[in-house]
Amino acid sequence: MDFKKLLKVNLINLGILGLIVAFYFLSGAAESGDENTGTTVLTGLFGLGWLAYSIISNVVVLKESDTESITEVRNRLIRAGNKRFFVKERTHLLNMLDSLESRKKYFSNLDDGKLKDLYYMTRSQMIRNATNVSEYIETFDYISGQDSGYAKEMCDNSQELLNKFNKLVELTVTYDDTTLDYDTREIDDMIEALQEMRDTGKARLGS
């Protein structure tokens, strides 16, 4: 999330609110005691407009930040270290990120539930894996060239994660209701595993 942009937007929103309050007091409506004056009504309309603008501007920034996070991760992975090394690993991770991101619109429009949670947790873990690989490539000793296999291991782990996600989605959206309970248990297990990875920092570089 771009906290600087979010802070900037809300400082602007506070500034606009300050102008509305100043307009109300400078117009003399506050001293008149007449709640039905045109100035008071106009100030109220300005206030409603400010509230709507504040909500919309914050939502836009949050959505932009979410999109930018994927773009930043992809760009970092592409540019990390010596671009002639780890070509297969970079390409593999980029394709997996794109695979998940291409379905974001569908899952974001779902009602809140386990399948939606599973998508965002899988996406988050994939971003994390790609970031860790970028760190590994950036700190790799290109002089000795001794590769521990970390990047390949992260690619394999990410592919396994994506395969499980795809399989569960396929089962959930195509099978009849008789398999729904089973699918739900599988989703619960995968969500629990992802939560454990997030909390313990599993697959972190150097762990």
N, C-alpha and C positions, 0 to 999 in steps of 0.2 A: 504494500500500500504506500502511495506517495503522500506521506504525512505533511510535507511542506506545501504541496498543492491543496490538500484538505484544509490546512491551517489558513492559507491565503484566501481560499474561498470563504471561509467562515469569518475571517477578519473583514472582508468586504461586506458580508451579510450584516455584521455588527455595525459597520459604518452606515449602511443604508438604514438600519433600525434607528441609529442615533439621529439621522437626518429626519426621519418620520417623527420621532419624539420631539426634536427641536422645533419642527414645523407646528406641532400641536401646541406647544407652550408659547412660542413666539406669536402665534396667531391670536392668542388671548382666549382660546376656547376653554382652557383649563380654569381660568379665573371667572369666566362667565357663569359657570354652573349650569348652563343650559345644555343638557345631553342631546338635544335634538337639533342643534345648530348644524348648518351645512358643513362647517369646518370639521366638526367632530365626526360626522358621517364620512367625510372625505378621508380623514385620518384613519378611520376604521377600515375603509376600502384599501388604503395604502398598506395597512397592517396585514390584511388578508393576502394582498399581492406579495408582500415581503415574505410571509410564511410559506406560500406556495413556491416562490422562487428559491428560498432557502432549502426546502426539501428536495426540489428538482436538482439544484446545483450540487448538493451532497451526493445524491444518487448517481449523477453523471460522473462525478469524480471517482466514486467507489467502483463503478463499472469500468472506467478507463484504467484504473489501477489494476484491476483484475486482468484486463487484456494485456497491459504493459508488462505484468509480471511474467507472462509466458514469453512475450517478445524479448524481454531482457535475458531470460534464461536461455532462449534459443541463440541470441546474439553472442552471449558470453561463451556458450559451448562452441560455436562456430569459430570464434576468434581466439579461444584459449590456447596458450602455448605455441608450439611449432605446428603450423597447420598441416605439415606433411606427415605428422605422426597421428596415430589413433583415428585414422580416417573412417574405418569400418565402424568403430564404436560411436563416433560422433553421428554418422549417418543413421545408424540403428536407433540411437536415442532420439534423434530429431524426428524420425518417422513415427516412433511410438508416441511422442508428444503431440504430433500432428493428428495421429489417429484418435487420441482422446479429445483433443481440442475441436476436431471436426464435429463431434457429437455433443458439444457443450450446450448448444441451443435447445436440443431435444430434452436433455436432462434438467436444464435450468427451468424449463416450463412445466416439469412434473410437479404434482403436489408434494409437499414435504413428506418424506418417508424413507425407508431403508435403502431403496434402490438409488434415490437421489443422493443420500448420504454416502453410499458406496462410491458413486461416481466422483464426488468431490474429494473424498479421502484418497481414492486411487490417483486422481489427478494431482493432488498435493504431494503424494509420495513419489510420483513420477518426476515432478518438478524438483523435489528434493534430491532424488537420485542423479538427475542431470546436473544439478548444482554441485553435488559432491564430485562427480566425474570431472567437471570443469576445474574444480580446485585441485584435483589430482593431476590433471594435465598441465595446469599452470605451475605446479610445484615439482613436476617430474624432472629428474636428473637426465637431461638430454646428452650430457657428456659421457656418462657411463652407460646409459641406455638400458639399465637393469629394471625391467618392468615386473612389478609384483603381480600383475594380472588383475588389479583392482577394477580398472575400467571395464574389462571384459566381464568380470563377475557382476558388476552393476548392470551391465546390459542384459546378462542372462536372468538376473533377479527381476529386472523390469519387464522382460518379455514374459516371464512366468506370471508376474502380477497381471499384466495385460491379458494374457490368455485366460486366466481365472475370471477376470472381470468380464471378458467377452462371453465366456461360457455361461456365467450366471445370468447375464443380461438376456442371452438367447433363451435360456430355460424359462426365465421369468416372463418374457413377453410372448413366447410362442407356444408354451405347453398349456394344457388345460388346468383347471383348478385343483385336480387331484394331486398335482405335484407342487402346488404352491407352498404348502407347509414345509416340504423338503427344501425347496429353493430358499425360503425364508431362513431356515436353519443354516444353510450354506452361506447366505449373505451375512448373518449374524457372526458366524465364525470368521469370515474374511474381514469384517469391520473390526472385530476384536483384535485380530492379528495386526491390522493397520494402526490401530490405536496403540498397541504395544510397541510397534516400530517407532511411532512418533514420540512416545513417552520415554523410551529407553535410548533413543538415538541410534538404534541399530542401523548398520550400513554406513555410518559416518566415517569419513576418512580418518584412518588411524585408530578406529575402534576395534 
